[in-house]
Every structure is written in structure tokens, then in C-alpha cells.
Amino acid sequence: MFIDIHVHTRRMPGPTRRGKPAYATPEQLIERFDELGIERAVLLPGVSPECSYVPQSNEEILEIATGYDGRFIPFCNVDPRAMGNSADAPLGEILRHYRDRGCKGLGEVTANLPIEHPMVQNLFGHLQDVGLPVTFHLAGQIGGTYGLYDEPGLPQLERALRKFRELRFLGHSQVFWAEIGRLAKPADRDGYPRYPVEEGVVPQLMRQYPNLYGDLSANSGHNALARAPDFAVGFLDEFQDRLLFGTDICAPDTPAPLAGFLHDLLAAGRISQTVFDKIARDNAVRLLGLADPSGV
């Protein structure tokens, strides 16, 4: 069974995107989970206008998480521009409120600001103080998209990892995972490169900074592995303690190929049962401090 580190849901799905539902309901998620072998999943509320057509409340996520036989794990979300659009906003007050009500982390951060913007740095500082991990979406530009901005090579992320050494960062998105390998051209990081992998900056950062984790959700995480299975096997083995399974299901029919890919590697003997179990669920149990009925 899997624990999914990254999904989204709405009780009332709201406006469509490109003519189809933007979000699955909790019931639709559970139907998908039963098909994929997912026992529990982290719910990430959407609050930033760049990504969420209609902002979602943390209270909705907490309410959903109280039902459904414990299938959902709540994260809270706080836009770095909250509480006055200021670099010294006391965001810790909000974070402690939601931590004490059961939220296990914060995310997904989608504000389209540079990582080193003072308000983003303020959010990171408060997260470190409060003790919550952060899931962030990385973007390759300012404007016309969503997610925290960094240049090719991820220099701003590296400086954040160095500055906030007690904050656990969960990296995610095309821009983040494209840099598992060396980029043939900078524009490749905005998509899903298909060419062979020569080690890039993501493995180097994970090797140097133990506070960087990999959120393998969405096509970006799957593509990072599936584009070069031989490289992926070594990557999964080396960083087996800091990689986490995810799907990033938003719409009811969002593809979720990672589960099958990991099962295939296990069946072929290319990764061990221990590596599979850590990435599938055990790392999430440990990172989030979950009560685990299996005794892990």
C-alpha cells in the first residue's frame, strides 16, 4: 500500500478548467485510491490566486480529514503575502494554529515569487520555527505561471537549503524534476525532457543538503525516473530515505503512472522491497510523524 504525499480535493469542485472538472471530490479520490492501492493521502489546499481560481480554506481540508476513516492527512497552506503583504508578517501565529489542529505540513506553495523574495523567506523562517515541512512548486519564470521562481541550476533553492537547515523542503514540479539531469537547454526545465540523464543539480543538492526531500508526484516526478530507468534505480537507492510517492491527482481522471512504475521495478528485482516500502509509505510515516497501524 502507498501513502500519497500530494493530492488536491474540493467538496464542491467549482469552476471547470479547459472544460472539465478541476478537482475530484473526496469520494472520487477514494475510488481512485482503491484502484491504485493508496491507503492514505496528504491533502494540499490551494490558496494562491496564480494557481487556485477559487481559494480554498484550511478549514475545509481539516473537515474532510476528520472523516473517511482516516484516509486523508491534512496540510495547511498560507500564502507568503498573507497578514499584510509584508516581509515581517507574524505568519507563525497562523502556522501554530493549524499545526495544533493536526496539520502535518504546509503546501503546496504556488505563489509566483522568487524563492529569495523577502516574504517567501519570512514564510520559510516561520515554518522552520514551528517545525512544519513545506511542499513547494517550482516555476521557471515570473508571470504567466504559478510556483516559486528559481534560475536554471537552482541557486536560490540551494541558498534556502543552506539558510534554513532545519526546514524540510519537499521539491516538486517540472522545473524541479527536470534538473535531475543536466539540461540540454534551459527551456527544457519547463517540460518533460526525454533524453538520457547525466547527473544534474537535484541529486547534487540532495547529497549535500539532508533537508531536501523529493516529492515524486505528477508527471514531472514520474518522467524524472521513467526517462532513464537505469539512472532512476541508482537515484532511488541512494536517496531511499528522502523520496516520497505521490500522484498530484487534481481532476478525477488525472493520470497516476508512478505506482505502476515502482511496482515494475520491484517485480524485476531492480529495487529491493526495503527501498520500495520506504518510498511507497514508510518515509511519509516518519517525515509526518504519522501513527502507523502496521507498526512501522
Phi, psi and omega per residue, in radians:
M1 nan 2.648 -3.121
F2 -1.893 2.668 2.799
I3 -1.937 2.157 -3.071
D4 -1.582 2.102 -3.057
I5 -1.450 -0.030 -2.950
H6 -2.792 1.702 2.984
V7 -2.460 2.920 3.119
H8 -2.295 2.600 3.096
T9 -2.702 2.790 3.008
R10 -2.462 2.423 3.032
R11 -1.110 -0.735 3.071
M12 -2.033 1.882 -2.960
P13 -1.001 -0.492 3.052
G14 1.366 -2.732 -3.065
P15 -1.037 2.549 3.100
T16 -1.381 2.855 2.997
R17 -2.156 2.181 -3.123
R18 0.903 0.661 3.015
G19 1.411 0.194 -3.139
K20 -2.400 2.831 -3.134
P21 -0.999 2.363 -3.125
A22 -1.416 -0.514 -3.050
Y23 -2.360 2.498 2.961
A24 -1.371 2.603 2.986
T25 -1.345 2.872 3.061
P26 -0.971 -0.676 -3.139
E27 -1.132 -0.709 3.109
Q28 -1.166 -0.638 3.071
L29 -1.073 -0.814 -3.110
I30 -1.085 -0.634 3.070
E31 -1.067 -0.749 3.085
R32 -1.147 -0.734 -3.128
F33 -1.042 -0.739 -3.128
D34 -1.123 -0.579 3.091
E35 -1.236 -0.624 -3.014
L36 -1.646 -0.168 -3.097
G37 1.381 0.663 3.135
I38 -1.787 2.099 -3.098
E39 -1.468 -0.642 -3.118
R40 -2.581 2.810 -3.131
A41 -2.603 2.558 3.079
V42 -1.457 2.188 3.096
L43 -1.639 2.183 -3.125
L44 -1.923 1.973 3.104
P45 -1.281 2.617 3.093
G46 -1.820 2.117 -3.071
V47 -2.152 -0.369 -3.026
S48 -1.518 2.397 -3.053
P49 -1.147 -0.402 3.138
E50 -1.091 -0.504 -3.035
C51 -2.016 -0.680 -3.054
S52 -1.718 1.984 3.102
Y53 -1.011 -0.663 3.096
V54 -2.219 2.022 -3.126
P55 -1.018 2.565 -3.093
Q56 -1.946 2.488 -3.131
S57 -1.504 2.586 2.993
N58 -1.105 -0.531 3.136
E59 -1.107 -0.648 3.101
E60 -1.086 -0.744 3.131
I61 -1.109 -0.772 3.133
L62 -1.107 -0.681 3.126
E63 -1.128 -0.769 3.115
I64 -1.080 -0.703 -3.070
A65 -1.186 -0.335 3.132
T66 -1.341 -0.280 -3.134
G67 -1.911 -2.842 3.023
Y68 1.043 0.605 3.012
D69 0.966 0.617 3.056
G70 1.304 0.328 -3.101
R71 -1.282 -0.272 -3.038
F72 -2.076 2.456 3.137
I73 -2.010 2.122 -3.050
P74 -1.486 2.346 2.799
F75 -1.853 2.676 2.953
C76 -1.738 3.013 3.048
N77 -2.536 2.403 3.121
V78 -2.402 2.088 3.087
D79 -1.160 2.397 -3.138
P80 -1.074 -0.248 3.117
R81 -1.588 0.053 -3.110
A82 -1.185 2.841 3.064
M83 1.032 0.721 2.977
G84 1.958 0.088 3.102
N85 0.949 0.862 -2.985
S86 -2.352 2.571 3.123
A87 -1.334 -0.113 3.074
D88 -2.110 0.437 3.103
A89 -1.083 2.400 -3.100
P90 -1.395 1.117 -3.044
L91 -1.122 -0.371 3.109
G92 -1.018 -0.502 3.120
E93 -1.080 -0.764 3.126
I94 -1.217 -0.775 -3.078
L95 -1.080 -0.733 3.115
R96 -1.135 -0.651 3.121
H97 -1.000 -0.867 -3.079
Y98 -1.347 -0.590 3.038
R99 -1.018 -0.783 -3.082
D100 -1.243 -0.233 3.085
R101 -1.745 0.147 2.979
G102 1.933 -0.025 3.119
C103 -1.226 2.329 -3.016
K104 -1.689 -0.093 3.140
G105 -3.077 -3.048 3.098
L106 -2.204 2.458 3.078
G107 2.711 2.980 0.049
E108 -1.583 2.244 3.111
V109 -1.287 2.060 -3.100
T110 -2.196 0.076 3.094
A111 -1.000 2.326 -3.092
N112 -1.540 1.261 3.120
L113 -2.241 2.675 3.032
P114 -1.068 2.577 3.087
I115 -0.953 -0.632 -3.083
E116 -1.576 0.191 3.008
H117 -1.070 2.413 -3.080
P118 -0.967 -0.596 -3.138
M119 -1.264 -0.574 3.053
V120 -1.193 -0.748 3.100
Q121 -1.084 -0.635 3.088
N122 -1.101 -0.773 3.098
L123 -1.052 -0.799 -3.139
F124 -1.057 -0.735 3.138
G125 -1.069 -0.753 3.121
H126 -1.198 -0.654 3.093
L127 -1.081 -0.734 3.112
Q128 -1.074 -0.756 -3.133
D129 -1.122 -0.685 -3.074
V130 -1.415 -0.414 3.069
G131 1.592 0.412 3.112
L132 -1.781 2.387 2.994
P133 -1.249 2.846 -3.090
V134 -2.278 2.286 2.995
T135 -1.731 2.185 -3.084
F136 -2.231 2.541 3.031
H137 -1.722 2.253 -3.099
L138 -1.768 2.377 -3.123
A139 -2.061 2.735 -3.117
G140 -1.754 0.080 -3.131
Q141 -2.761 2.882 3.001
I142 -1.806 2.163 -3.132
G143 1.676 2.400 3.077
G144 1.335 0.174 -3.125
T145 -2.723 -2.966 3.090
Y146 -2.364 2.760 3.118
G147 1.965 2.748 3.104
L148 -1.199 2.395 -3.065
Y149 -1.596 2.439 2.942
D150 -2.547 2.709 3.120
E151 -1.380 2.888 3.012
P152 -0.954 2.449 -3.062
G153 1.583 -0.196 3.043
L154 0.983 0.836 -3.125
P155 -1.186 -0.609 3.133
Q156 -1.194 -0.691 3.095
L157 -1.088 -0.739 3.140
E158 -1.061 -0.748 3.140
R159 -1.153 -0.600 3.084
A160 -1.181 -0.715 3.109
L161 -1.073 -0.641 3.138
R162 -1.287 -0.666 -3.079
K163 -1.303 -0.696 -3.067
F164 -1.953 1.214 -2.989
R165 -1.223 -0.341 3.125
E166 -1.658 -0.051 3.116
L167 -1.619 2.220 -3.141
R168 -1.595 2.042 -3.084
F169 -1.732 2.243 3.059
L170 -1.855 1.817 -3.090
G171 -1.355 2.494 -3.009
H172 -2.764 2.700 2.974
S173 1.885 2.931 3.130
Q174 -0.993 -0.804 -3.049
V175 -1.117 -0.671 3.104
F176 -1.213 -0.928 -2.985
W177 -1.331 -0.395 3.053
A178 -1.047 -0.483 -3.087
E179 -1.540 0.298 2.891
I180 -1.117 -0.460 3.102
G181 -2.147 2.875 3.082
R182 -1.162 2.324 -3.087
L183 -1.391 2.315 3.031
A184 -1.208 -0.622 3.032
K185 -2.647 2.614 -3.045
P186 -0.967 -0.601 -3.091
A187 -1.109 -0.350 -3.108
D188 -1.117 -0.387 -3.074
R189 -1.294 -0.204 3.104
D190 -1.518 0.048 -3.115
G191 -2.403 -2.435 -3.026
Y192 -2.266 1.481 -3.102
P193 -1.006 2.508 -3.123
R194 -1.956 -0.156 -3.043
Y195 -1.389 2.876 -3.094
P196 -0.999 2.718 -3.064
V197 -1.717 2.130 2.810
E198 -1.838 2.340 -2.963
E199 -0.798 2.274 -3.136
G200 -1.926 -2.748 -2.981
V201 -1.367 -0.510 -3.096
V202 -1.070 -0.874 3.078
P203 -1.066 -0.618 3.138
Q204 -1.141 -0.742 3.121
L205 -1.178 -0.707 3.128
M206 -1.129 -0.595 3.117
R207 -1.203 -0.611 -3.046
Q208 -1.558 -0.509 -3.019
Y209 -2.161 1.822 -3.111
P210 -1.204 -0.106 3.088
N211 -1.578 0.083 3.061
L212 -1.743 2.158 3.096
Y213 -1.993 2.795 3.125
G214 -1.947 2.042 3.016
D215 -1.542 1.853 -3.004
L216 -1.492 0.280 -3.055
S217 -1.287 2.918 3.049
A218 1.227 3.083 3.107
N219 -1.122 -0.458 -3.135
S220 -1.124 -0.795 3.110
G221 -1.201 -0.756 3.111
H222 -1.080 -0.784 -3.122
N223 -1.100 -0.633 3.129
A224 -1.011 -0.590 3.138
L225 -1.566 -0.823 -2.996
A226 -1.228 -0.409 -3.127
R227 -1.193 -0.359 -3.108
A228 -2.645 1.357 -3.032
P229 -0.988 -0.646 3.137
D230 -1.105 -0.780 3.082
F231 -1.123 -0.707 -3.097
A232 -1.039 -0.697 -3.115
V233 -1.057 -0.779 3.106
G234 -1.163 -0.673 3.133
F235 -1.135 -0.807 3.135
L236 -1.099 -0.664 -3.141
D237 -1.216 -0.812 -3.085
E238 -1.120 -0.698 -3.046
F239 -1.926 0.557 -3.061
Q240 -1.040 -0.396 -3.120
D241 -1.544 -0.107 -3.065
R242 -2.350 0.378 3.043
L243 -1.976 2.453 -3.017
L244 -2.321 2.268 3.071
F245 -1.093 2.512 3.040
G246 -2.819 2.895 3.120
T247 -2.093 -0.591 -2.993
D248 1.033 0.696 3.046
I249 -1.148 2.184 3.019
C250 -2.014 -1.270 3.070
A251 -1.230 2.753 -3.117
P252 -1.000 -0.512 -3.075
D253 -1.864 0.357 3.103
T254 -1.005 2.209 3.121
P255 -1.067 2.638 3.136
A256 -2.451 1.269 -3.010
P257 -1.420 -0.212 -2.993
L258 -1.150 -0.646 -3.123
A259 -1.012 -0.831 3.131
G260 -1.113 -0.677 3.137
F261 -1.085 -0.805 -3.135
L262 -1.161 -0.711 3.085
H263 -1.067 -0.683 3.131
D264 -1.130 -0.731 3.102
L265 -1.088 -0.711 3.131
L266 -1.147 -0.798 -3.112
A267 -1.101 -0.569 3.138
A268 -1.451 -0.017 -3.129
G269 1.294 0.330 -3.087
R270 -1.522 -0.438 2.940
I271 -2.216 2.668 -3.106
S272 -1.417 2.881 3.052
Q273 -1.064 -0.624 3.129
T274 -1.101 -0.805 3.119
V275 -1.099 -0.794 3.130
F276 -1.008 -0.849 -3.070
D277 -1.111 -0.699 3.132
K278 -1.069 -0.853 -3.074
I279 -1.250 -0.659 -3.087
A280 -1.167 -0.682 -3.025
R281 -2.731 -0.610 -2.963
D282 -1.159 -0.626 3.117
N283 -1.130 -0.638 3.102
A284 -1.156 -0.723 3.102
V285 -1.006 -0.797 -3.090
R286 -1.256 -0.806 -3.089
L287 -1.080 -0.727 -3.031
L288 -1.664 -0.051 3.134
G289 1.128 0.752 -3.058
L290 -1.434 2.529 2.921
A291 -1.258 2.227 -3.009
D292 -2.073 1.889 -3.118
P293 -1.103 -0.321 3.133
S294 -1.370 -0.191 3.112
G295 1.545 0.112 3.138
V296 -1.147 nan nan
